Amino acid sequence: MPDDWKDNYWKRSARQRLSRRCLIQISALGMAGAVSAAYLGCGGDGGKDGNSTAGPTAAKTAAGTPKRGGVIRSSTLSPILSLDPNSTQGMAVSPFFYSYLVHVTDWQGTVGDLAKSWEVVDDLEWVFNLRGDVRFQDIDPVNGRLLTSEDVLYSTKRAETMPGASPEWAKTYAGRETPDSHTIVIRTKKPEGYMLDNMGSPLLAVVPGEAVEKYGDLMSNATGSGPFMLQKWSRNEGLDVVRNPTYYRDFPYIDGYRLRVIPDHASIGAAFRAGSLDVYVAPDKILADAMKDVSGVTIQNYRERKYTTIMLNGTKLEAFKDERVREAVDLAIDRKTIIDKLYFGAAELAGPVPPVFDSSLPAEEVEAAYQTDVAKAKQLLSAAGAESLSFQLTFTSTTAQSDLASVIKANLEKAGIQVNLKVMEFGTWIAEAMAGKFEATILEQYPYISDDIPIQWHHSRTYLRTEALYLGVDDPEADNTLEQIQQTVDYEERVRMAQEVQRKVLKRHGPTLVLFQPRGYWCAYDYLKGYVPTAYGFGMFKYDMWIDKG
């Protein structure tokens, strides 16, 4: 596998895309207000008709009238390695502190943050009009100055220079200019169907240049214009933030947010049960159900964005280049049994694009494509001269993947396919995967915010357009459609094309076989109001919740 796969994987994964073709007017109410937007002939992940779901207003919501005060306590499994919003290490917490041109959300589609409106002049020119009331936090070195279009331009350019940034970012643009302090014009070299996602990526937080000049980097400093201000941070302990009093929206209603690093779910669950945490995002139904007996707690499930795949590598095992062999593997896998036994029914069958996205295929079509047929699998193997097919399946050292690998092995053995399981520590596994050193591997895909990477993953050279064939299967016709999708600004046309190419991918059976998309579980005490579970993670771009203990 080429080195560019390794160099760009994390950055490109984080760059996830989403877009719609339109002139769109967004009210200044943002997430806390009903979105009074005119969507002119466009659509988005917020809804196939292009209409986003209205958020709650400060005066009245389904959960009641917001109250101010209090601190929400939550947790994270991983250390917080950096606060720099233009880095992959810092982007998970950067929405606390920074603003973005647009927000890409689960609950109301793509909405303006700094941008009060935008227009696609033609397929190569985008004009973003900024609101004029946004100030950086009243701390040194910005001291509450107004945020301008020059800050947006500076931040997009800075992100392109960060370690590991994809060189394709800079190649996208034909020109960028700021005709005035409230306008930024972006011209692209070719139509960019996913331009809005580029601008809404968590990596493209707007930072002030003088903060970078003063500190050298932003790894341990947070100087933004977002809803909160940094109070305390420790990599291995967590962070405390307080409400930004000059934030340009009515919320946050809470005084602060406390995020603690707790490295295992058993400890997180115990802390939540003891009332030391207000929120617990459980990774599966079993751990969520364990909280049902906790008084005053509500558990909600939601569609996750991550999903699970198996990659069959024809560059390492010649048999996988044969469509009949791939179809045999596909037919032998019993996805429904996997969902029932390992996920207790809390997952969905997923086509090449998982069901959380508008461009996913209808559920009945996906179900029809995934009928288990061991007898036909054996016939196909015989016709391909692969009756003694045997391969190694690698996976990471987690209980979930170990259980999944064992079930897949048992499924395939019914068709006479011998599977040798190899469990690997994550760091070793990712290094092997990046180098293409596997015959088959289980890959849990990241929770992308758009369908761009999920659909482009099925390109013969992946979404990275590697020089060599990624998994040894060449499909020029599908590749051509996939490349057209990325240059199609019209949203509905892009959805149509994505569904068309998915049907081709299902018929050729991989070489990346998608298995399922799990449900996520959100547990919270009932005094936390105004929050809807989201696959983006608790809190990201969603800060209009409040505490009401009566």
N, C-alpha and C positions, 0 to 999 in steps of 0.2 A: 504494500500500500504506500502511496507517495507521502513524502514528508509533510506536504501542505495540509494533509488531513489532520495530522497531529498538531501542527502549529495553529490551525484555525478552528478546531472543533469547538472549543468552549466559547470563543467569541462569536462564531457564527451561530451557535446554538442560542446564545443570548440575544442575537440580533432579530429574532423572530418577527415575522412581518404580518401586516394587516392593512387593508386599504379599501377605499370606495371612491367611485368617480362622481364628483359632485361639487357644487358650491354649497357649503354647509354653514349655517349660522347657529352659533351656540350661545345660550344665555350665560350670564355671569354667575348664575346660581350653581353651576357645576354639579358635583356629585350630591350636594346637599339639597339642591333644588330640582324642581321638575325641569327637564331639559326641553326648553322651548326652541326646538330646532326644526328647520325646514330641510328635509332630505329630498333633494331633487333628483329622482331617478337613480337612487343609489341604495346599496345594502351593506350589511356588515355582520360581524359575529354577534352583535346585539340583537339581531332578528333578521329573518330572510327578507322581510319587506322593507328593511332599512330603518324601521322605527325602533329607537332604543327604549329600554325600560326606564320609566321615570323614577328618579331618586326621591327620597323624602325631603320635604321642606322643613325649615327650622320651626315654623309655626305649627305644623300639624303633620303627623306621620301615622302609619298603621300601628306603630309601637307606642304612640303617645306624643306628648310635647317634650322636646329635648330639655334636659337639665344640665347645668354646668357643674363642673367639679369632679374630683376623684381621679384616681390613677388606675389604669387597666394593667394587669399583670399577666404576662404570657411567657412562653419559653421557646427555645430553639435547641436542636440537638448539636449543632455545629458551632465551633468558635467563630466569633466575628473578627475576621482577620484584617479588615480594612474598612475605612469609612469613605474611601475615594469613590465617588459615584460613577466615574468613567472607567472603572475596573470591574472585572468579573467578581472579585472578592468583596467589593463594597456595594455592588448594585442591589443586594437583597435588602439593605437597610437604608439606602439613599432616598427612597420616597418619603421617609420621615422628614428629611431636611431640605429637599430640593424640589423645584418645579420642573415641568416638562412642557414641550410645545403642545402635545396632546396626551391624553390618557387612553390606553387601550384596556377596556374593562370587561368583566363577565356580565355585569348587571345592567349596563346601559350602552354597550357598544363602544365606539370610539367617540370621545368627546373632547372639547377644547379644554386645555388647562391655561397655559399662557396665551394660546391662540383663541381669539373670540370668533374668528371665522377663517376659512381658507377656500381657495378657488383653484381648480384645475383649468388654467387658461387654454392650454392644449395638452396633449399627452406628454409634453416635454417641459412644461413650465407650471410650477406650483407657487402660489402667492399666499403667504400666511400673514394675517393681520392680528397684531398682539393687543391685548388689553393694556391700558396705560396706567393702571393703579397698583402695579406689583412692585414691591420694594424688597431688597435683600434685608436680612435680619439686621437689627440695630446693634451690630457688634463690629469690632475691628477686623479687617481693614475697610469694610464697605460702609459701615455706619448708617445703614438704612437708606442708601441711595436707590433711585429708581432702576429697575431692570429694563434693558433695552434690547432691540434686535441685534445689536453688536454682541451682547452676551450670548445670545442663541448661536450666532455664527461662530464665535470663539469656542463655544463648548462642542459644537459638532466637529470642528477642526481638531480640537484637543483629543477627542475620543479616537480619532483616526490615528493619532500618534502614540497611543498607549501600547504597552507591551502586549503582543499577541493579537493586536487588532488586525482584522482582515484587510489586506491591501485593496480589496474590491470596493471598500467604502469610498475611498478617494476617487476611484475610477468611475463611480456612479455619476459624478457631477460634471456638467459642462460649465457651470458657473453658479456662484452664490453672491448675492449682494443685498445691501440694506439701504434702500433709497431714503428711508427715514427711520426714526427711533422706534417706530411701531410696526414696521413692515420688513419681512425677509422674503426674498425671491430666490427660488431654487430651480435651476435648469438642469435637466438630466441629458445624458448622451443618447439614451434610448428610453422608451416608455418604461416607467417603473410602477408596476401594478401594486406593489406593496410599499409605496412611499410612506404612507401614514404610519405604518408599523416601524419603519426606520426611524421616524421622528419620535415615535412613542416608546421606543425601546428603553428599558430601565437603565441602559448604558448611556443614554443621551440626556442626562440631567443637566440643567443649565447652571453653570458655575461662574463666579466672577473671576476674571483674569488676575486681579490684584491679590486674591487669596492664594492662587497658585504661585504668583511671583513672590509673595511673602514667605510661604511655607515650603516651597519647592515641590511638594505634592500635597494631596488631601487625605493621606492615609489615616491621620489622627486628628483631623480638623473637619468641621462641618460648617460651612459658611454659605447658606443658601437662602431661598425665599419660600421654603416649604412650610408645612403646617406645624412643625415642631423644631425646637432648638436643642442642641446637645447639652446635657448636664454632666453625664459621666459615662465613660466607656472603658471596658477592659476586654481584651480579646477572649479570654477564657471564662469571664464572669458574666458579661453582657453589657447592656447599656440602659441608661435612664435618659428620657427626653421630657421636655416641658413644652407646653403650648406656646407657639409663637404669637405674641400679642399683636403683631402687625400683619398677620396673615390676611390675604385678600378675600377670604370667605368667612361666613358666619361661624363655621366649625373650625377647629375641633372644639367640642363641648367639654371634653375631659381636660384636666389640668396637666396630665402627663401619661406616659406609657413606660412600663418597665419590662424589658426583655431579658430573661435570664438564660444563660447557657446551662442546660441540664443534659448530659450526654446519653441518657437512655430512657426509653419509654416507661420502664417500671418506676423510675424516680419521678418522672413527669406526672404519671398517673397518680402516684402517692401524694405529690404536692397538690395536684388538683383536688383530689378527694379530701385532703385536709383543709382546703380553702385557702391555700397559699398562692394559688393561681386562679384567675378568673376564666381562663380559656384553655382548652386542650384540643389540639388538632390530632385526632387519633388516626394511625396509619391503616387500620383495618376494622372490620365489623366486630371482631372479637374484643379488641381493646375498647372500642366504643361502647359495646354492650355491657362491659364491666362497670361502666359509670351509671348505668340505669338506676341503681339503688341509691345514688347520691341525691339527697334531698335538694330540691330547688334547682335542678339541672335539666336543661333541654338538649337533646341530641338531634342534629340534623345531618342528612347525607346530601351529597352533591356530586355532580359529574367531575371527575378528575380530568386533568389534561395530559397526564402521563399515560403511557400505554406500553404494552409488552410485545416484542417481536422476536422472531428467530431468523437469523441470517444464515443462508446456505452459500458457502463460498466456493464457487466454481473454479477460482484460481488455485485452490488447494486440493479440491477433489473434483476431478473431471466429470464425474457422474452428475454433479449438480448443474452442469451446463445443459443437460437433457431435460426438456420440459416434462417428459413423462415421469422422470424420477422425482422432480420437484412436486408434481401433482400427486404422486404416490405418497410422499411425506405429508403433504397438505391433507389428503384424504384420510390418512391414518390418525391424525391428531384429533382428539375428541375435545373440542373447545368447550362445549356445554358442560361436560363432566368436570373439566378443570375449573370452570366458574363455580359450579355447585360444590365441589369438594374442597377446593382451596380457598375460595372467596365467599362461600356460603351464600351464593347467588348474588353477591354484591359487586357485580361487574357486568359489562355489556360486550357482546361481540363487536369487534371493530374491523371495518374495512381498511383499505390502504390509507384513508384519512379517517381518524377516529370520530365517533359520533358527536363529540362536543362542538364540532365545527359545522358551519352551514353547508360546506361542500361535501360532507360525508354522504355516502349512498344511503338510500332508505333502508331501514332496519330489516324489512322483509327480503330485500335483495341481498343483503349481506348474509342473512341466515340461510338463504337458498344456496349461496356459494360455498357455505361451510358445512355441507352434509358429510358426516363421517361414513366412509365406505371402505372397509378393510379388504373385502373381496376384490373390488376394482383396483385398489392400491397394489395388491399382489399381481393382478393381471398386467398392470402398467410396468411394474418392475420386471416381469418376465419378458414383456415385449421389448424392453430396453436392454435386456441382457444383464440386469442388475439384481438378480434374485438373491445374491449374497451381499447386498449393500451393507456397508459398515462404516461408521464415522464417529469422530470424537465431538462431543458437545461440551463446550466450556461455559462457565457461568460464575458469578461472584459468590462469595462466602456469606450469603444471607440465608436465613431460614426460608424465606419466601421463594427465592430462586432455587434453592436446593430441593424443596418440595415440588416446585414446578418441573424441574429437570427430571426428577424421578418419575413423575406422572407421564411426561412426554416419552421417556424411555420405555415405560410399560406400554403406552399406546403404540409406538412404532414396532415394538417386538411382536405385537399381534400380526403385523404385516410382514414379519420375517426380517425386519431391519434391525441390525445390531447397533446399539448406541453405547459408546464408552463415555462415561461422565467424568469430567475433570473440573473440580471446584478450585477457584483461584481467589486470592486476596485482591481487593478491588484495584489497587494500584498496578499490580502485575497484570490483571485482566485487561485494564484499559490500555496499557502499553502493548500488549499482545494484539488487542483489537485494532489499535491504530496502525500497527505494523502489518496487519492482515495475516497474522500467524494463527489462524484457526480454520477448521473445516466447517464447523457450525458453532454458533454462539447465541446465547440468550441476551438480548439487549432491551433494557427498560428505557424507553425514550423519555426525554425530558418533557416537562409540562409547557410546551410551546404556546405562545399567545396567539398564533395564527396557523393557518394550514400550510404555509409556505414550505417549511422544512419537512413536515410529514409527507406532503405530496412529492416534493423534489427528491426525497430520499430514494424514490423508486426510479430515478434517472440512472442510466447505465453507469454514469460517473458521479453519482450522488449529487446533492445540492451544492457541493464544493466544486463540481466539475473537474475532478481529478484527471490527470493526463491518461492514466491507464483505466481500464474497466475495473469498477470497484469490486464486484463479486463474480466477474467473468461472464456475465450475460449481456449481450449487446442487443438493444431494441431501438433502432433509429427512429421508427415511426412514433413510438411513445415518447422518446426523448424530444422530438420536434414539438410535440404538443406541450410537453412540460416546459420547454423553453418559451413557447408562445404565452403560456399562462403567466409567467413572470413579467411579460411585457404588455399584459392586458390590463388596462386601467378600469375598464367597465366591470363592475363587480359581478353582476348577474352573468355576464359572459364568462368571466373567470370561473365561477361556480360550475357552469355548464361544462366547460372544458375539463375541469378537474374531475367531475363525475365521469365524463367520457373516458379519460385516461385510466381512471381507477378500474373500470370494467375490463380494460385491456390487461391491467396488472393482475387482476383476479384470474383471468383466463390463462395467463402464462405462469401463474403460481410462483410468485416471488421474483427474484431469489430472496427477497425479504418477506417473510410471512408474518402478517399481523395477527395477533391472537385475541386480545381483549383490552378493554379499558375499564379500570376499577372505579368504584365509588370512593369518595372521600368522606370523612366523618368529622363533624365539628361539635364539640361539647362545650357548653358555656352555662354559667349560672344565670338564672332568669333576670337578675338585676341589670345585666348587660343588655341594653336596648338598641334598636335601630341598625342591627348588623345582619347581613345576609351572607351565608358561607360562600366563599369564592375559591376557585382553584388556583388563584394567584398566591395564596398564602394569606394568613390572617393579617389584615391591616393594609396591605399594599394598595395604595390609591383609594382606600376606603376609610375615611377618618371622621365620619359623621355619626358614629355611635356614641352612646352616653351611658352613664350609670344612674340607676334609680333604685335606691334601697328603701323607698317609702318615706 
